[in-house]
């Protein structure tokens, strides 16, 4: 009886493994490219998600630009009211600035 249980268990494991191998591998989803949000570090998670939802709901590039400009004005006003004027500068592309990479240094 014990051998029969072991055989059934092995059969079930083999069938499960064969089924997993037989399924076509799905390609990993490409990562969603998100735009950097102006002054995002001064926003709550909920505010960032609401802004993203508004941006996704827009239908044209012109509408997106209007939304970006309104957001920029709102964030600058918030910074002024909190006494942090000038701290809401847009973030540049990642990987730029002073670091250990090549370039920019004096020629030797």
For each residue, the residues with C-beta under 8 A, 3 or more apart:
1: 4 5
2: 5 6
3: 6 7
4: 1 7 8
5: 1 2 8 9
6: 2 3 9 10
7: 3 4 10 11
8: 4 5 11 12
9: 5 6 12 13
10: 6 7 13 14
11: 7 8 14 15
12: 8 9 15 16
13: 9 10 16 17
14: 10 11 17 18
15: 11 12 18 19
16: 12 13 19 20
17: 13 14 20 21
18: 14 15 21 22
19: 15 16 22 23
20: 16 17 23
21: 17 18
22: 18 19
23: 19 20
24:
25:
26:
27:
28:
29:
30:
31:
32:
33:
34: 52
35: 55
36: 40 90 91
37: 40 43 48 51 52 71
38: 68 71 72 75 88 90
39: 42 43 72 75 78 79 88 90
40: 36 37 43 48 91
41:
42: 39 75 78 79 84 87 88
43: 37 39 40 47 48 51 75
44: 47 48
45: 48 49
46: 49 50
47: 43 44 50 51
48: 37 40 43 44 45 51 52
49: 45 46 52 53
50: 46 47 53 54
51: 37 43 47 48 54 55 71
52: 34 37 48 49 55 56
53: 49 50 56 57
54: 50 51 57 58 67
55: 35 51 52 58 64 67
56: 52 53
57: 53 54
58: 54 55 63 64 67
59: 63
60: 63 64
61: 64 65
62: 65 66
63: 58 59 60 66 67
64: 55 58 60 61 67 68
65: 61 62 68 69
66: 62 63 69 70
67: 54 55 58 63 64 70 71
68: 38 64 65 71 72
69: 65 66 72 73
70: 66 67 73 74
71: 37 38 51 67 68 74 75
72: 38 39 68 69 75 76
73: 69 70 76 77
74: 70 71 77 78
75: 38 39 42 43 71 72 78 79 88
76: 72 73 79 80 85 88
77: 73 74 80 81
78: 39 42 74 75 81 82 88
79: 39 42 75 76 82 84 85 86 87 88
80: 76 77 83 84 85
81: 77 78
82: 78 79
83: 80
84: 42 79 80 87 88
85: 76 79 80
86: 79 89
87: 42 79 84
88: 38 39 42 75 76 78 79 84
89: 86
90: 36 38 39
91: 36 40
92: 96 97
93: 96
94:
95: 99 101
96: 92 93
97: 92
98:
99: 95
100:
101: 95
102:
103:
104:
105:
106:
107:
108:
